[in-house]
Amino acid sequence: MVDCCIRFITDNAYVQTAIHGTAFCDSAMNSFYMGIRNVKLFSATNTIGFIMGLLGKGQIVAFTAWLCLVIT
């Protein structure tokens, strides 16, 4: 759980550093507070991304199975 949070903050800190050009620690603090302020938005985006990932994987499996049936 903690590892996931640290990885999330670190990734967002790198993005904040690239966008604003601030130091890494300042960017990590800003990204943490941004995540706290926008919890609903982050969770909604995460949920939609998870659902889209599942749909994409399902489509790949279905297409591959269909293609194998057509070829044989």
MOPAC internal coordinates of N, CA, C and O (Angstrom, degrees):
PM7 1SCF
backbone

  N    0.0000 0     0.00 0     0.00 0    0    0    0
  C    1.4515 1     0.00 0     0.00 0    1    0    0
  C    1.5267 1   110.40 1     0.00 0    2    1    0
  O    1.2310 1   120.30 1   131.21 1    3    2    1
  N    1.3178 1   117.03 1   -48.79 1    3    2    1
  C    1.4596 1   120.56 1  -178.91 1    5    3    2
  C    1.5205 1   110.05 1   -68.05 1    6    5    3
  O    1.2310 1   120.57 1   141.48 1    7    6    5
  N    1.3382 1   116.51 1   -38.52 1    7    6    5
  C    1.4628 1   120.36 1   179.67 1    9    7    6
  C    1.5238 1   110.75 1   -61.51 1   10    9    7
  O    1.2310 1   120.49 1   139.40 1   11   10    9
  N    1.3150 1   116.67 1   -40.60 1   11   10    9
  C    1.4651 1   121.22 1   178.48 1   13   11   10
  C    1.5249 1   110.67 1   -62.49 1   14   13   11
  O    1.2310 1   120.45 1   136.44 1   15   14   13
  N    1.3197 1   116.75 1   -43.56 1   15   14   13
  C    1.4717 1   120.62 1   179.97 1   17   15   14
  C    1.5234 1   111.34 1   -65.55 1   18   17   15
  O    1.2310 1   120.62 1   137.38 1   19   18   17
  N    1.3215 1   116.43 1   -42.62 1   19   18   17
  C    1.4691 1   120.43 1  -179.92 1   21   19   18
  C    1.5223 1   110.17 1   -64.32 1   22   21   19
  O    1.2310 1   120.25 1   137.61 1   23   22   21
  N    1.3240 1   117.13 1   -42.39 1   23   22   21
  C    1.4587 1   121.04 1   179.04 1   25   23   22
  C    1.5290 1   110.55 1   -63.31 1   26   25   23
  O    1.2310 1   120.35 1   138.95 1   27   26   25
  N    1.3363 1   116.94 1   -41.05 1   27   26   25
  C    1.4614 1   121.55 1   178.33 1   29   27   26
  C    1.5223 1   111.09 1   -62.69 1   30   29   27
  O    1.2310 1   120.57 1   134.10 1   31   30   29
  N    1.3324 1   116.52 1   -45.90 1   31   30   29
  C    1.4667 1   120.67 1  -179.85 1   33   31   30
  C    1.5204 1   110.50 1   -66.01 1   34   33   31
  O    1.2310 1   120.05 1   140.15 1   35   34   33
  N    1.3237 1   117.52 1   -39.85 1   35   34   33
  C    1.4546 1   121.03 1  -179.47 1   37   35   34
  C    1.5243 1   110.99 1   -64.45 1   38   37   35
  O    1.2310 1   120.32 1   134.60 1   39   38   37
  N    1.3317 1   117.00 1   -45.40 1   39   38   37
  C    1.4662 1   119.64 1   178.77 1   41   39   38
  C    1.5234 1   110.89 1   -61.14 1   42   41   39
  O    1.2310 1   120.50 1   135.49 1   43   42   41
  N    1.3165 1   116.65 1   -44.51 1   43   42   41
  C    1.4634 1   119.67 1   178.98 1   45   43   42
  C    1.5196 1   111.90 1   -69.07 1   46   45   43
  O    1.2310 1   119.99 1   149.57 1   47   46   45
  N    1.3083 1   117.63 1   -30.43 1   47   46   45
  C    1.4674 1   120.45 1   177.24 1   49   47   46
  C    1.5267 1   110.33 1   -65.80 1   50   49   47
  O    1.2310 1   120.51 1   140.18 1   51   50   49
  N    1.3312 1   116.63 1   -39.82 1   51   50   49
  C    1.4720 1   119.36 1   176.73 1   53   51   50
  C    1.5327 1   110.59 1   -63.37 1   54   53   51
  O    1.2310 1   120.42 1   140.95 1   55   54   53
  N    1.3226 1   116.80 1   -39.05 1   55   54   53
  C    1.4581 1   120.43 1   178.60 1   57   55   54
  C    1.5265 1   109.99 1   -65.50 1   58   57   55
  O    1.2310 1   120.62 1   134.81 1   59   58   57
  N    1.3286 1   116.41 1   -45.19 1   59   58   57
  C    1.4736 1   120.55 1   178.52 1   61   59   58
  C    1.5318 1   110.69 1   -61.53 1   62   61   59
  O    1.2310 1   120.33 1   140.37 1   63   62   61
  N    1.3257 1   116.97 1   -39.63 1   63   62   61
  C    1.4554 1   120.59 1   178.95 1   65   63   62
  C    1.5265 1   110.52 1   -63.78 1   66   65   63
  O    1.2310 1   120.37 1   137.50 1   67   66   65
  N    1.3201 1   116.89 1   -42.50 1   67   66   65
  C    1.4578 1   120.49 1  -179.47 1   69   67   66
  C    1.5298 1   111.79 1   -67.37 1   70   69   67
  O    1.2310 1   120.58 1   141.87 1   71   70   69
  N    1.3231 1   116.50 1   -38.13 1   71   70   69
  C    1.4622 1   119.42 1  -176.72 1   73   71   70
  C    1.5186 1   111.65 1   -75.93 1   74   73   71
  O    1.2310 1   120.41 1   130.94 1   75   74   73
  N    1.3338 1   116.83 1   -49.06 1   75   74   73
  C    1.4636 1   120.91 1  -172.17 1   77   75   74
  C    1.5233 1   113.97 1   -97.88 1   78   77   75
  O    1.2310 1   119.86 1   162.71 1   79   78   77
  N    1.3308 1   117.88 1   -17.29 1   79   78   77
  C    1.4564 1   120.67 1   179.68 1   81   79   78
  C    1.5205 1   113.76 1    73.28 1   82   81   79
  O    1.2310 1   120.25 1  -156.18 1   83   82   81
  N    1.3317 1   117.14 1    23.82 1   83   82   81
  C    1.4660 1   120.52 1   178.68 1   85   83   82
  C    1.5249 1   109.71 1   -90.51 1   86   85   83
  O    1.2310 1   121.09 1    -7.80 1   87   86   85
  N    1.3253 1   115.52 1   172.20 1   87   86   85
  C    1.4593 1   120.80 1   178.16 1   89   87   86
  C    1.5286 1   110.02 1   -66.63 1   90   89   87
  O    1.2310 1   121.08 1   -20.79 1   91   90   89
  N    1.3451 1   115.54 1   159.21 1   91   90   89
  C    1.4612 1   119.80 1  -175.83 1   93   91   90
  C    1.5250 1   111.78 1   -62.98 1   94   93   91
  O    1.2310 1   119.77 1   136.98 1   95   94   93
  N    1.3170 1   118.04 1   -43.02 1   95   94   93
  C    1.4698 1   120.38 1  -178.23 1   97   95   94
  C    1.5308 1   111.13 1   -65.53 1   98   97   95
  O    1.2310 1   120.29 1   138.55 1   99   98   97
  N    1.3121 1   117.06 1   -41.45 1   99   98   97
  C    1.4720 1   120.05 1   176.11 1  101   99   98
  C    1.5253 1   110.73 1   -63.48 1  102  101   99
  O    1.2310 1   120.94 1   138.97 1  103  102  101
  N    1.3168 1   115.81 1   -41.03 1  103  102  101
  C    1.4592 1   119.92 1   179.07 1  105  103  102
  C    1.5219 1   111.55 1   -66.58 1  106  105  103
  O    1.2310 1   120.31 1   142.08 1  107  106  105
  N    1.3416 1   117.02 1   -37.92 1  107  106  105
  C    1.4627 1   120.39 1   177.65 1  109  107  106
  C    1.5261 1   110.34 1   -64.20 1  110  109  107
  O    1.2310 1   120.55 1   137.97 1  111  110  109
  N    1.3260 1   116.55 1   -42.03 1  111  110  109
  C    1.4600 1   120.15 1   178.24 1  113  111  110
  C    1.5390 1   110.60 1   -64.45 1  114  113  111
  O    1.2310 1   120.45 1   136.22 1  115  114  113
  N    1.3262 1   116.74 1   -43.78 1  115  114  113
  C    1.4632 1   120.38 1   179.16 1  117  115  114
  C    1.5286 1   111.48 1   -64.29 1  118  117  115
  O    1.2310 1   120.25 1   139.45 1  119  118  117
  N    1.3236 1   117.13 1   -40.55 1  119  118  117
  C    1.4668 1   119.13 1  -179.82 1  121  119  118
  C    1.5189 1   111.16 1   -69.73 1  122  121  119
  O    1.2310 1   120.08 1   146.15 1  123  122  121
  N    1.3386 1   117.45 1   -33.85 1  123  122  121
  C    1.4674 1   120.45 1   176.81 1  125  123  122
  C    1.5228 1   110.44 1   -64.41 1  126  125  123
  O    1.2310 1   120.39 1   132.50 1  127  126  125
  N    1.3302 1   116.85 1   -47.50 1  127  126  125
  C    1.4587 1   120.30 1   179.58 1  129  127  126
  C    1.5271 1   111.94 1   -66.93 1  130  129  127
  O    1.2310 1   120.33 1   146.86 1  131  130  129
  N    1.3257 1   116.98 1   -33.14 1  131  130  129
  C    1.4453 1   119.91 1   176.21 1  133  131  130
  C    1.5363 1   110.22 1   -65.26 1  134  133  131
  O    1.2310 1   120.55 1   140.62 1  135  134  133
  N    1.3158 1   116.56 1   -39.38 1  135  134  133
  C    1.4601 1   120.34 1   176.76 1  137  135  134
  C    1.5126 1   112.43 1   -66.24 1  138  137  135
  O    1.2310 1   120.29 1   142.86 1  139  138  137
  N    1.3251 1   117.05 1   -37.14 1  139  138  137
  C    1.4711 1   121.22 1   178.84 1  141  139  138
  C    1.5332 1   110.05 1   -68.40 1  142  141  139
  O    1.2310 1   120.34 1   138.59 1  143  142  141
  N    1.3272 1   116.95 1   -41.41 1  143  142  141
  C    1.4650 1   120.12 1  -178.85 1  145  143  142
  C    1.5228 1   112.56 1   -69.53 1  146  145  143
  O    1.2310 1   120.06 1   151.66 1  147  146  145
  N    1.3154 1   117.49 1   -28.34 1  147  146  145
  C    1.4633 1   121.48 1  -174.30 1  149  147  146
  C    1.5201 1   112.16 1  -118.85 1  150  149  147
  O    1.2310 1   119.96 1  -133.57 1  151  150  149
  N    1.3179 1   117.68 1    46.43 1  151  150  149
  C    1.4549 1   121.86 1  -176.84 1  153  151  150
  C    1.5266 1   110.71 1   -61.52 1  154  153  151
  O    1.2310 1   120.25 1   136.22 1  155  154  153
  N    1.3219 1   117.12 1   -43.78 1  155  154  153
  C    1.4703 1   120.15 1  -178.85 1  157  155  154
  C    1.5201 1   111.16 1   -62.93 1  158  157  155
  O    1.2310 1   120.31 1   136.57 1  159  158  157
  N    1.3074 1   117.02 1   -43.43 1  159  158  157
  C    1.4564 1   120.99 1  -179.05 1  161  159  158
  C    1.5242 1   111.10 1   -65.18 1  162  161  159
  O    1.2310 1   120.47 1   136.63 1  163  162  161
  N    1.3338 1   116.70 1   -43.37 1  163  162  161
  C    1.4625 1   120.37 1   179.47 1  165  163  162
  C    1.5191 1   111.25 1   -65.07 1  166  165  163
  O    1.2310 1   120.23 1   137.44 1  167  166  165
  N    1.3275 1   117.16 1   -42.56 1  167  166  165
  C    1.4671 1   119.01 1  -178.95 1  169  167  166
  C    1.5262 1   110.73 1   -69.31 1  170  169  167
  O    1.2310 1   119.79 1   142.51 1  171  170  169
  N    1.3310 1   118.01 1   -37.49 1  171  170  169
  C    1.4637 1   120.32 1   177.42 1  173  171  170
  C    1.5287 1   110.46 1   -64.79 1  174  173  171
  O    1.2310 1   120.43 1   136.19 1  175  174  173
  N    1.3170 1   116.78 1   -43.81 1  175  174  173
  C    1.4582 1   120.54 1   178.98 1  177  175  174
  C    1.5161 1   111.00 1   -64.40 1  178  177  175
  O    1.2310 1   120.07 1   139.54 1  179  178  177
  N    1.3130 1   117.47 1   -40.46 1  179  178  177
  C    1.4530 1   121.81 1   178.50 1  181  179  178
  C    1.5159 1   111.00 1   -64.37 1  182  181  179
  O    1.2310 1   120.11 1   137.83 1  183  182  181
  N    1.3324 1   117.39 1   -42.17 1  183  182  181
  C    1.4601 1   121.25 1   179.53 1  185  183  182
  C    1.5233 1   111.12 1   -65.86 1  186  185  183
  O    1.2310 1   120.22 1   135.20 1  187  186  185
  N    1.3139 1   117.18 1   -44.80 1  187  186  185
  C    1.4642 1   120.50 1   178.95 1  189  187  186
  C    1.5262 1   110.48 1   -63.79 1  190  189  187
  O    1.2310 1   120.09 1   139.50 1  191  190  189
  N    1.3120 1   117.44 1   -40.50 1  191  190  189
  C    1.4666 1   120.85 1   177.19 1  193  191  190
  C    1.5127 1   112.20 1   -62.94 1  194  193  191
  O    1.2310 1   120.53 1   140.77 1  195  194  193
  N    1.3358 1   116.60 1   -39.23 1  195  194  193
  C    1.4646 1   120.85 1   178.21 1  197  195  194
  C    1.5252 1   110.53 1   -64.64 1  198  197  195
  O    1.2310 1   120.47 1   135.25 1  199  198  197
  N    1.3317 1   116.72 1   -44.75 1  199  198  197
  C    1.4675 1   120.93 1  -179.96 1  201  199  198
  C    1.5269 1   110.43 1   -64.38 1  202  201  199
  O    1.2310 1   120.19 1   136.37 1  203  202  201
  N    1.3209 1   117.24 1   -43.63 1  203  202  201
  C    1.4659 1   120.08 1   178.83 1  205  203  202
  C    1.5312 1   111.37 1   -63.98 1  206  205  203
  O    1.2310 1   120.36 1   143.01 1  207  206  205
  N    1.3237 1   116.91 1   -36.99 1  207  206  205
  C    1.4642 1   120.14 1   176.46 1  209  207  206
  C    1.5175 1   111.84 1   -63.28 1  210  209  207
  O    1.2310 1   120.63 1   137.47 1  211  210  209
  N    1.3412 1   116.41 1   -42.53 1  211  210  209
  C    1.4596 1   119.88 1   177.19 1  213  211  210
  C    1.5215 1   111.53 1   -64.21 1  214  213  211
  O    1.2310 1   120.28 1   136.44 1  215  214  213
  N    1.3309 1   117.07 1   -43.56 1  215  214  213
  C    1.4640 1   119.93 1   178.19 1  217  215  214
  C    1.5235 1   111.55 1   -62.56 1  218  217  215
  O    1.2310 1   120.33 1   139.30 1  219  218  217
  N    1.3110 1   116.98 1   -40.70 1  219  218  217
  C    1.4630 1   120.55 1   178.66 1  221  219  218
  C    1.5242 1   111.78 1   -64.37 1  222  221  219
  O    1.2310 1   120.51 1   135.73 1  223  222  221
  N    1.3237 1   116.63 1   -44.27 1  223  222  221
  C    1.4625 1   119.59 1   177.99 1  225  223  222
  C    1.5191 1   110.90 1   -63.87 1  226  225  223
  O    1.2310 1   120.38 1   139.99 1  227  226  225
  N    1.3238 1   116.88 1   -40.01 1  227  226  225
  C    1.4608 1   120.64 1   178.16 1  229  227  226
  C    1.5218 1   111.90 1   -63.47 1  230  229  227
  O    1.2310 1   120.50 1   139.87 1  231  230  229
  N    1.3242 1   116.65 1   -40.13 1  231  230  229
  C    1.4561 1   120.10 1   178.48 1  233  231  230
  C    1.5245 1   111.54 1   -66.66 1  234  233  231
  O    1.2310 1   119.92 1   142.00 1  235  234  233
  N    1.3114 1   117.76 1   -38.00 1  235  234  233
  C    1.4569 1   120.69 1   178.10 1  237  235  234
  C    1.5231 1   110.39 1   -64.60 1  238  237  235
  O    1.2310 1   120.42 1   135.95 1  239  238  237
  N    1.3330 1   116.80 1   -44.05 1  239  238  237
  C    1.4621 1   120.56 1   178.75 1  241  239  238
  C    1.5241 1   110.58 1   -64.14 1  242  241  239
  O    1.2310 1   120.22 1   135.54 1  243  242  241
  N    1.3191 1   117.18 1   -44.46 1  243  242  241
  C    1.4678 1   120.82 1  -179.22 1  245  243  242
  C    1.5286 1   111.21 1   -64.51 1  246  245  243
  O    1.2310 1   120.08 1   137.06 1  247  246  245
  N    1.3183 1   117.46 1   -42.94 1  247  246  245
  C    1.4559 1   120.70 1   179.78 1  249  247  246
  C    1.5236 1   111.18 1   -65.17 1  250  249  247
  O    1.2310 1   120.48 1   139.09 1  251  250  249
  N    1.3348 1   116.68 1   -40.91 1  251  250  249
  C    1.4557 1   120.38 1   179.14 1  253  251  250
  C    1.5226 1   110.78 1   -65.08 1  254  253  251
  O    1.2310 1   119.96 1   137.92 1  255  254  253
  N    1.3288 1   117.68 1   -42.08 1  255  254  253
  C    1.4751 1   121.11 1   178.04 1  257  255  254
  C    1.5204 1   110.17 1   -64.48 1  258  257  255
  O    1.2310 1   119.97 1   137.26 1  259  258  257
  N    1.3315 1   117.67 1   -42.74 1  259  258  257
  C    1.4597 1   121.23 1   178.82 1  261  259  258
  C    1.5276 1   110.46 1   -63.07 1  262  261  259
  O    1.2310 1   120.39 1   137.53 1  263  262  261
  N    1.3390 1   116.86 1   -42.47 1  263  262  261
  C    1.4467 1   121.20 1  -179.43 1  265  263  262
  C    1.5313 1   110.99 1   -64.36 1  266  265  263
  O    1.2310 1   120.45 1   141.49 1  267  266  265
  N    1.3202 1   116.74 1   -38.51 1  267  266  265
  C    1.4731 1   119.88 1   177.70 1  269  267  266
  C    1.5237 1   110.34 1   -66.09 1  270  269  267
  O    1.2310 1   119.80 1   141.36 1  271  270  269
  N    1.3254 1   117.99 1   -38.64 1  271  270  269
  C    1.4662 1   120.97 1   177.57 1  273  271  270
  C    1.5204 1   111.27 1   -65.95 1  274  273  271
  O    1.2310 1   120.20 1   141.41 1  275  274  273
  N    1.3210 1   117.22 1   -38.59 1  275  274  273
  C    1.4663 1   121.06 1  -179.72 1  277  275  274
  C    1.5272 1   110.52 1   -68.92 1  278  277  275
  O    1.2310 1   120.29 1   138.51 1  279  278  277
  N    1.2979 1   117.06 1   -41.49 1  279  278  277
  C    1.4689 1   121.07 1  -176.80 1  281  279  278
  C    1.5193 1   111.58 1   -69.04 1  282  281  279
  O    1.2310 1   119.68 1   141.19 1  283  282  281
  N    1.3371 1   118.21 1   -38.81 1  283  282  281
  C    1.4705 1   119.83 1  -176.60 1  285  283  282
  C    1.4683 1   113.37 1   -82.98 1  286  285  283
  O    1.2310 1   120.10 1   180.00 1  287  286  285

